[in-house]
């Protein structure tokens, strides 16, 4: 069983019928596919506008900006000043093996930049060890507590039925806390729909960066991502599993829709249908998953802009669209951030 994140236990209230309940599977799926939260742990158990080019753009960069029309590749933005150039690329972490999504615009942007940033290091031995420690600390039920005992008999039976649909023995989920168990089943659903963590956008980006001998950097740690997810359970963000279980029974169409939104760079739909699910259901959860982390990254991007260098920044696509996104925050601080793909 491949595990993506671990959260504190929460007793579920079956009578809840909130917007949170109705949108929970979208949030779970998007965490896996678009936000970059914890693909690392797999191995351990804002609108579509086209603003003007920033001051200092040269002819080569203008060619990059004009190479691909919107709708022909995942969304990407550019910002620049006299001695710095930054590309912001929205990723999708689980992709079908063999999917062709790179474009001439993407290729040129990576070639132009000598520093590549992703959300977190999840591959180095030190990072893997830290992730494993966080998994043990935050992920497993305490002695004497099982998933079934937390869910109650009726919901546990429903959970077991969905697990059986995906070929996951229910007993394998018993040590997990409820949120993690749903997230784990969502990952299995993605994989059975043909999505492969090893074929995600970051895999391609990091391979390209290494081949170009780029300097690598990260905005945060994988442990901080686990802790952010763990804190969601404390606010009851996923306090009802029923809607998630219902939608997991017919997951393929939703996954296909998500992929099309990302691959065509449809940032309006990305914001409205995916990021908006979190924003509308819980402002506190939106702050934890998006806003607070975006603000932290924007501070780091401002330091990059104040210095010298050319950067390719690859983060989950949901962080770059809509209100309080990285792009929105940068524009509110006076930067020209241009949609180039």
Secondary structure, DSSP 8 states (H G I E B T S, - for coil): -------------TT---HHHHHHHHHHHHHHHTS--SSGGGGT---S------TT--HHHHHHHHSS-TTSSS-EEEEE-SSEEEEEEEE-SSEETT-----HHHHHHHHH-SEEEEEEE-SSHHHHHHHHHHHHHHSB--TT--HHHHH-HHHHHHHHHHHHHTT--HHHHTTB-HHHHHHHHHHHHHHHTTEEGGGSHHHHHHHHHHHTT-EEEEEEEHHHHHHHHHHHHHTTTT---HHHHHHHTT-HHHHHHHHHHHHTT-HHHIIIIIIHHHHHH-HHHHIIIIIHHHHHHHHHHHHHHHS-EEEEEEEEGGGGSSTTSHHHHHHHTT---EE--
